[in-house]
Amino acid sequence: MERDKAQEEIEHPFLEFWHSFKRGRGACIGLAVVMIFIFLSLFAPLLAPHDPTEIFEGQLRLPPAPFADGVARFPLGTDSVGRDLLSRLLYGARVSMGIGLLVVVFSATVGTFLGLVAGHFGKGIETIIMRLMDIIMALPSVLLAIVVVSILGPGLFNATLAVSFISIPAFTRLVRAGVLEEKKKQYVLASASFGAGPWRQMFSNILPNCMAPLIVQASLTFSNGILDAAALGFLGLGARPPTAEWGTMLASARMFMETSPWGTALPGLCILAVVLGFNLFGDGLRDALDPRLKR
């Protein structure tokens, strides 16, 4: 019976990963938060009681419904121009999660390719790529993103490109370190002896064995992308009104922080929750995927 159990664990590596992952309470909380925000972003059109850009005349800065002067049709109140905050928060979750996904896809694709090329070919190519990554990492991330957006012009898409650009070095350095470790192993040397070319070596043999740290980095980059995009939106360089985006919502409500604190508190709490959730989820992935950190 013990032999069958051991064989089952070998045949189902996902079960081994899940048993290791669920031991961390913070990791489970992070996963729950991430799943909640994914659900809200996917079903925002069904859950939102109103159109996020619809303006209700005479309903300016209403407090949430449970408070005095609150209105039941606006459960979380309204903003400074009379738009429903609940609807804008739900659609803002869709925008922010979409930004995080695009940042991860773009930065992971470019960074992984550069890391594979630098680690496998080495010499002059490696020097050029890694010195460029060092220059990017030497500059403050938000400041560099502001410079990129200033060159490209303000807007949601340009802000996403800027945040993706500053996220490339993390993937490049991570993949390069994995390639330098893997290319010395016997299976890579054996594959080369049978005539495998450098591109096949990189993408078929080496890259699959570097995926575990990449998955962890992707989860952390997701949260950083949301946070940096919200910062650019707050500065007026990201999403343009009337797009429902959490950073833009913070910027438009900051003038009424004393009289209508819910206008800044609600989008701020959403940013805090999703970033914290992804960070806890990423820490749990790291503990579950890294054999040295498994308890």
C-alpha positions in Angstrom: 0.0 0.0 0.0 2.8 2.4 0.8 4.4 1.5 -2.5 1.2 2.4 -4.4 1.0 5.7 -2.5 4.6 6.5 -3.4 3.9 5.6 -7.0 0.8 7.9 -7.0 2.9 10.8 -5.8 5.4 10.2 -8.6 2.6 10.1 -11.2 0.9 13.2 -9.9 3.4 16.0 -9.2 0.6 18.5 -9.0 -0.6 16.8 -5.8 2.9 17.1 -4.3 2.9 20.8 -5.2 -0.5 21.4 -3.8 0.3 19.7 -0.5 3.4 21.9 -0.1 1.5 25.0 -1.2 -1.5 24.7 1.1 0.7 24.4 4.2 1.3 28.1 4.1 -1.7 30.0 5.5 -0.6 33.2 3.8 -0.3 31.5 0.5 -3.9 30.2 0.7 -5.1 33.7 1.7 -3.3 35.2 -1.2 -4.7 32.6 -3.6 -8.2 33.3 -2.4 -7.8 37.1 -2.8 -6.4 36.6 -6.3 -9.3 34.4 -7.3 -11.8 36.9 -6.0 -10.4 39.7 -8.0 -10.1 37.5 -11.1 -13.8 36.7 -10.7 -14.8 40.3 -10.2 -12.8 41.4 -13.2 -14.3 38.7 -15.5 -17.9 39.3 -14.4 -17.8 43.0 -13.9 -20.5 43.7 -16.5 -22.9 41.3 -14.7 -22.1 42.5 -11.2 -21.9 46.2 -11.7 -25.3 47.9 -10.9 -24.7 50.8 -13.3 -22.5 51.9 -16.3 -19.2 53.1 -14.9 -19.3 56.2 -16.9 -22.9 57.1 -16.3 -23.4 60.4 -14.5 -26.3 60.9 -12.1 -27.3 64.5 -11.8 -27.5 65.8 -8.2 -25.9 62.6 -6.7 -22.4 64.1 -6.1 -20.2 62.5 -3.5 -22.9 60.4 -1.8 -21.6 58.3 1.1 -21.9 54.5 1.1 -25.5 53.2 1.6 -25.0 52.1 5.3 -24.1 55.7 6.3 -26.3 58.7 6.8 -27.5 60.3 3.6 -26.5 57.1 1.7 -28.7 55.8 -1.1 -29.5 52.1 -1.6 -29.0 52.3 -5.4 -25.4 53.3 -4.8 -24.1 50.7 -2.3 -20.6 52.3 -2.1 -21.6 55.9 -2.8 -20.7 58.1 -5.7 -17.7 60.1 -6.8 -17.2 63.8 -7.4 -19.2 63.9 -10.6 -22.0 61.5 -9.6 -20.8 58.2 -10.9 -21.4 54.9 -9.0 -18.3 53.9 -7.1 -19.1 50.2 -6.9 -19.4 50.0 -10.7 -16.2 51.9 -11.3 -14.3 49.7 -8.8 -15.5 46.5 -10.5 -14.6 47.8 -14.0 -11.3 49.2 -12.5 -10.5 45.6 -11.4 -10.9 44.5 -15.0 -8.6 47.3 -16.2 -5.9 46.7 -13.5 -5.9 42.9 -13.9 -5.6 43.4 -17.7 -2.7 45.7 -17.2 -1.0 43.2 -14.9 -1.5 40.4 -17.4 -0.1 42.4 -20.3 2.9 43.5 -18.3 3.7 39.9 -17.4 3.3 38.6 -20.9 5.4 41.3 -22.5 8.1 41.5 -19.9 8.4 37.7 -19.5 8.6 37.1 -23.2 11.3 39.7 -23.9 13.2 39.1 -20.7 13.2 35.3 -21.1 14.5 35.6 -24.7 17.2 38.0 -23.7 18.2 35.9 -20.7 18.4 32.7 -22.8 20.6 34.5 -25.4 22.9 36.1 -22.8 23.3 32.9 -20.8 23.8 30.5 -23.7 26.0 32.5 -26.1 27.9 34.5 -23.5 30.9 36.7 -24.4 30.1 40.0 -26.1 26.4 39.4 -26.4 26.1 38.6 -22.8 28.0 41.7 -21.8 25.9 44.0 -23.9 22.6 42.6 -22.7 23.5 42.5 -19.0 25.0 46.0 -18.9 21.8 47.3 -20.5 19.8 45.5 -17.8 22.1 47.0 -15.1 21.4 50.5 -16.5 17.7 49.9 -16.4 17.8 48.5 -12.9 20.0 51.4 -11.7 17.2 53.9 -12.3 14.2 54.2 -10.0 11.4 52.2 -11.6 8.6 54.8 -11.4 10.9 57.5 -12.6 12.0 55.5 -15.6 8.3 54.6 -16.3 7.5 58.4 -16.2 10.3 59.0 -18.7 9.1 56.3 -21.1 5.5 57.6 -20.9 6.6 61.1 -21.4 8.3 60.0 -24.6 5.4 57.8 -25.9 2.7 60.1 -24.6 0.2 59.6 -21.8 -2.4 56.8 -22.1 -3.3 53.4 -20.8 -1.5 51.4 -23.5 1.7 53.5 -23.3 1.7 53.2 -19.5 1.4 49.5 -19.8 4.4 49.4 -22.2 6.4 51.6 -19.8 5.7 49.3 -16.8 6.5 46.3 -19.0 9.8 47.8 -20.0 11.0 48.3 -16.4 10.0 44.7 -15.6 12.2 43.1 -18.2 15.5 43.0 -16.2 14.1 40.8 -13.5 13.3 38.1 -16.0 16.5 38.5 -17.9 18.7 38.1 -14.9 16.7 35.2 -13.5 16.7 33.2 -16.8 20.4 33.9 -17.4 21.3 32.5 -14.0 19.2 29.4 -14.7 20.9 29.0 -18.1 24.4 29.2 -16.7 23.5 26.5 -14.2 21.7 24.2 -16.6 24.0 24.3 -19.6 26.8 22.6 -17.6 24.6 19.5 -16.9 25.0 16.2 -18.6 21.7 16.2 -20.4 22.6 19.4 -22.2 26.1 18.2 -23.1 24.6 14.9 -24.3 22.1 16.7 -26.5 24.8 18.9 -28.0 26.9 15.8 -28.8 23.9 14.4 -30.8 23.8 17.5 -32.9 21.2 19.7 -31.2 21.5 23.3 -32.3 21.7 26.3 -29.9 18.1 27.4 -30.4 16.8 23.9 -29.7 19.0 23.6 -26.7 17.7 26.9 -25.3 14.0 26.4 -25.9 13.6 22.6 -25.7 16.1 21.6 -23.1 17.1 24.5 -20.9 14.0 26.7 -20.7 11.6 24.0 -19.3 14.0 23.5 -16.4 13.9 27.2 -15.6 10.2 27.6 -15.4 9.7 27.3 -11.7 11.4 30.6 -10.7 9.8 32.2 -13.8 6.4 31.4 -12.5 7.2 32.9 -9.1 8.6 36.0 -10.7 5.5 36.4 -13.0 3.2 36.5 -9.9 5.3 39.2 -8.3 5.6 41.1 -11.5 1.8 41.0 -11.8 1.3 42.9 -8.6 4.2 45.3 -9.3 2.6 46.0 -12.7 -0.7 46.9 -11.1 0.9 49.1 -8.5 3.1 51.0 -11.0 0.2 51.5 -13.5 -1.9 52.9 -10.6 1.0 55.3 -9.7 1.1 56.5 -13.3 -2.6 56.9 -13.4 -2.5 58.9 -10.2 0.1 61.2 -11.8 -2.1 61.7 -14.8 0.1 59.6 -17.2 -1.9 56.4 -17.3 -5.6 55.8 -18.1 -7.5 58.9 -19.2 -10.9 59.9 -17.8 -13.6 58.6 -17.8 -11.9 55.2 -17.9 -12.4 53.4 -14.6 -8.9 52.7 -13.2 -8.0 52.7 -9.6 -5.0 55.1 -9.8 -7.1 57.6 -11.8 -9.9 57.3 -9.3 -7.5 58.1 -6.5 -6.3 61.2 -8.4 -9.8 62.5 -9.0 -10.9 62.0 -5.4 -7.8 63.4 -3.6 -9.2 66.9 -3.5 -12.2 65.7 -1.5 -10.3 63.5 0.9 -11.4 65.3 4.0 -15.1 65.7 3.1 -15.5 62.4 1.1 -12.8 60.0 2.4 -14.5 56.9 0.8 -13.6 58.2 -2.7 -9.9 57.6 -1.9 -10.2 54.8 0.6 -12.1 52.4 -1.6 -9.8 52.3 -4.6 -6.8 52.5 -2.3 -8.0 49.4 -0.4 -8.5 47.6 -3.7 -4.9 48.3 -4.8 -3.7 47.2 -1.3 -5.7 44.0 -1.4 -4.7 42.8 -4.9 -1.0 43.7 -4.5 -0.9 42.0 -1.1 -2.8 38.9 -2.4 -0.4 38.5 -5.4 2.7 38.9 -3.1 1.4 36.3 -0.7 0.6 34.0 -3.6 4.0 34.5 -5.1 5.7 33.7 -1.7 3.7 30.5 -1.5 4.7 29.5 -5.0 8.3 30.1 -4.2 8.1 27.9 -1.1 6.2 25.1 -3.0 8.4 25.1 -6.2 11.8 25.5 -4.6 13.0 22.2 -3.1 15.3 24.1 -0.7 12.4 26.0 0.8 9.9 23.1 1.2 9.0 22.4 4.8 
